[in-house]
Amino acid sequence: MNEKNRNNLDVLNQLGKRVSYLRKERHLSQLALALECGLSKSYLSDLERGERNPTLKVLNRLAQGLGVTLEELFRGVVPLEQLL
């Protein structure tokens, strides 16, 4: 696996952990959040494990379902040095 693919997977894993953290912080089950966002439970489960690459529409629905902004959804997901 090349470095670019490895970095993409790392970001997806970080995003999945962030979604899982925010969901649990709000005492929501995967099913409850999935239903709120119009997603299947299996899709949300895959996303939380870093196995999905969600579209901007899905990310927006997740942010709304979690009651956060897109900025808050991504907080801590990408190290600052990758943004520079």
C-alpha positions as CSV (number, residue, x, y, z in Angstrom):
1,M,0.0,0.0,0.0
2,N,1.4,3.4,-0.9
3,E,1.8,6.3,1.4
4,K,-1.2,8.2,0.0
5,N,-3.6,5.3,0.5
6,R,-2.3,4.8,4.0
7,N,-2.9,8.5,4.9
8,N,-6.5,8.2,3.4
9,L,-7.2,5.2,5.6
10,D,-5.8,6.9,8.7
11,V,-8.1,9.9,8.1
12,L,-11.1,7.6,7.6
13,N,-10.2,5.7,10.8
14,Q,-9.9,9.0,12.7
15,L,-13.2,10.3,11.4
16,G,-14.9,7.0,12.3
17,K,-13.5,7.2,15.9
18,R,-14.7,10.9,16.1
19,V,-18.2,10.0,15.0
20,S,-18.3,7.1,17.4
21,Y,-17.1,9.3,20.3
22,L,-19.7,12.0,19.5
23,R,-22.4,9.4,19.2
24,K,-21.6,7.8,22.6
25,E,-21.2,11.2,24.2
26,R,-24.8,11.8,23.3
27,H,-25.9,8.4,24.6
28,L,-27.1,7.4,21.1
29,S,-27.1,3.9,19.7
30,Q,-25.8,3.3,16.2
31,L,-29.4,2.5,15.2
32,A,-30.8,5.7,16.7
33,L,-28.2,7.9,14.9
34,A,-28.5,6.0,11.7
35,L,-32.3,6.5,11.7
36,E,-31.9,10.2,12.5
37,C,-29.5,10.6,9.6
38,G,-31.3,8.4,7.1
39,L,-28.5,5.9,7.0
40,S,-28.5,2.2,7.5
41,K,-27.0,0.9,10.8
42,S,-24.5,-1.2,8.8
43,Y,-23.3,1.9,6.9
44,L,-22.8,3.8,10.2
45,S,-21.0,0.8,11.7
46,D,-18.7,0.6,8.7
47,L,-18.1,4.3,8.8
48,E,-17.2,4.2,12.5
49,R,-14.6,1.4,11.7
50,G,-13.1,3.5,9.0
51,E,-14.4,1.3,6.2
52,R,-16.5,3.9,4.4
53,N,-15.5,7.1,2.6
54,P,-18.6,9.2,3.2
55,T,-19.8,12.0,0.8
56,L,-20.2,15.5,2.0
57,K,-24.0,15.0,2.0
58,V,-23.6,12.1,4.4
59,L,-21.1,14.0,6.6
60,N,-23.6,16.9,6.8
61,R,-26.4,14.6,7.8
62,L,-24.2,13.1,10.5
63,A,-23.2,16.5,11.8
64,Q,-26.9,17.5,12.0
65,G,-27.9,14.2,13.6
66,L,-25.1,14.7,16.2
67,G,-26.0,18.4,16.7
68,V,-22.6,19.7,15.7
69,T,-21.1,21.7,12.9
70,L,-19.0,20.1,10.1
71,E,-16.1,21.9,11.7
72,E,-16.8,20.2,15.0
73,L,-17.3,16.9,13.4
74,F,-13.8,17.1,12.0
75,R,-12.1,18.5,15.1
76,G,-9.0,16.6,15.7
77,V,-9.3,14.3,12.7
78,V,-6.4,15.7,10.6
79,P,-3.1,16.7,12.1
80,L,-2.2,20.3,11.5
81,E,1.0,19.5,9.6
82,Q,-1.2,17.8,6.9
83,L,-3.1,21.0,6.4
84,L,0.0,23.1,5.7
